[in-house]
């Protein structure tokens, strides 16, 4: 097969992956065969025994994943422009986007290399382990951007992902990869064998596909909402994110929020949810009650005696010394300080609670590997950025109301981390409260993907989700991932509904991303085979 043909096969896989990816409707099952053309191309290159076959595999896979990622998350450039656009923030923010495609490519290259020294079945096992291990790396390191994890693709048809309450998204990645490998094997057998044997591979592939589908649909249609209902109002103020911090007075914005809340809230309303950075003030957490905006909100909550408000706000903490890695020094006061993208809980009591966004956007909100680059802090400050960036908290936490209800606060794209939210659920969260500001991305597929991924968090933990987005889409999601109510894009409105407060813990919440962790170990072991076999081969050629 010529180079042009292998590259065309790579393009075909990229097209199928894009076509199957959210928010495309009804095409999700294509994920189960989308990588087959790429596997055909890699197999053909492997058999060619040319001197540059490794380079061709890397280029073919690279084209596939770069085009798929670009077509699916092109909106990332809009998101980057939302920040201050410094010489530091923009290039660093682009790194995780490009690295995702590079890591996927590297997984296929490792699979090709392993296949040179081992039997085919072990190479296939290596492909699954390498790919998911590198996906997990995209979730756990300082350049994290797990948006394109294969298992997220089932958000497009969440009815097929009901077993995520056992496996999480990496179970979905495992299923998709295994299906593609078996589909490729079925294709090979159909080409090379005769009689009933040519269809045996197809039968095996069909079983691997349909058994999880049947299990998932059975769980979906027999699922019941668990827990007691709690009345919640979700507000979508639809305030232009580019104007809210500079041109629209805080009092006007708070007036919009309270007016929308009053349009639906009742005396028995238990929760009111406002979006990320809904309160456009920088507030010192230790002096929070001295701000007139907070005092007015405290008085406002008197009309909802049993109500609890969760709202986005940017906060500051001041320290006499450098207590955190992210703390910055203020020469005028000779003190250190942190700024946070926070969720604040306020109710009819003296208790005000804070949660600090912890999964920060690399480059835009946090410089990756701040310990490594701490010696460059002064240089980055001169360029308009910061080594530390925004502050964060090391462990997830739960916001508890006076009545004892536990809410899992999730700020913006933290909703991609199933294990983080799982820890909040394990610590007592009875529902998930997502606050976000998707307006930075414009009217693109980014806002739709972000909303759809929240369905998977509901399934993994079997928790209802209340989602408040400044500029859409706000919604309610039940425990099986159905969106029961939602707003339209760029619409000023509010929603009222009940969330069921569930206390049961799923297997996934108990175990976390155990599939990914085990495959990381396996990937490391299998990767060692490549240099070992290569060394053995060289030794034999030298010493005969």
Secondary structure by P-SEA (a helix, b strand, c coil): ccaaaaaaaaaaaaaaaaaaccccccccccccccaaaaaaaaaaaaaccccaaaaaaaaaaaaaaaaaaaaaccaaaaaaaccccccccccccaaaaaaaaaaaaaaaaaaaaaaacccaaaaaaaaaaaaaaaaaaaacccccccccccccccccccccccccccccaaaaaaaaaaaaaaaaaaaaaaacccccccaaaaaaaaaaccaaaaaaaaaaaacccccbbbbbbbbbcccccccccccccaaaaaaaaaaaaaccccccccbbbbcccccccccccccccccaaaaaaaaaacccccbbbbbbbbbbbbbccccccccccccccccccccccbbbbbccccbbbbbccccccccccccccccccccaaaaaaaaccccccbbbbcbbbbbbcccccccccccccccccaaaaaaaaaacccbbbbbbbcccccccaaaaaaaaaaaaaaaaccbbbbbbbcccccccccccccccccccccccbbbbbbbbbcccccccccccaaaaaaaaaaaaaaaaaaaaaaaaaaaaaacc
